[in-house]
Amino acid sequence: MDGPTQYLQWGFIQISIANLIVIGLLIVVFALAVIARRGEKNRPSTLEALPLSINEKVAKETEVNL
């Protein structure tokens, strides 16, 4: 920690090794979250999970009975 910071330079881009590691970890965590979310196909969406109002329940029941 007392030594000079090491940088990577590629063309006009210059970034410290520590920041590059943090960015890499953020991308990995984001990718894992997206992959984990795709496994929940049977889970209802947020709107489907909300309770129905009385009017919506009656309308849904009449559709089924028709």
N, C-alpha and C positions, 0 to 999 in steps of 0.2 A: 504494500500500500504506500510505502514511502518512495518507491521508485517512479520513474517517469511513465506516463500513460503510453501504451502502445497503440498505434493507429494502423488501420488498413487504408490504403489509398488505391483507388481504381478510377482512372480518368480524373474527373472533377469531384468525385465522391470521396470523402474522407470520414471514417467512422472509427470510434474506439472499439477495441475488442470486447470490452465489458458491455457496451451498448448493443453490439451485434449479437452477443449471447442472449441478452434480455429480449431483443426483437425476435430471435429464433425461438425462444421459449414461449413467447406470446403466440406465435404462429402455430406451434405444436399444440398448445392448450386449446386454441380456437378450433383447429382441425379435429381434435378429440371430441370437443363439444358438439360439433356438427355431426360427426360419425355416431356419437351416442344418441343424438336426437333422432336420427333416421331409423333407429331400431324400435321406436315407439309407434308403429303403424296402427295398432289397435286402440290407442289412446284417443279419446275424442278431443276435438279442438277446443279452444277456450270458450267459444260461443256455444258449442254443442254441450259443454259441461255445465253451463248456467241453468238454473232451474227455470221451468216454463212459467209464464204468468197464467192466470186462470183462463183468460180469453184464448191463449195459445193452446192450452190443454183441451178446451172444448172444441176448438177448430180441428185439432189433431184427432180427437176421438170421433168427430163426425166424418172425417175423411176415411178413417178405418172402417166405420160402420157402413159406408156407402158402397 
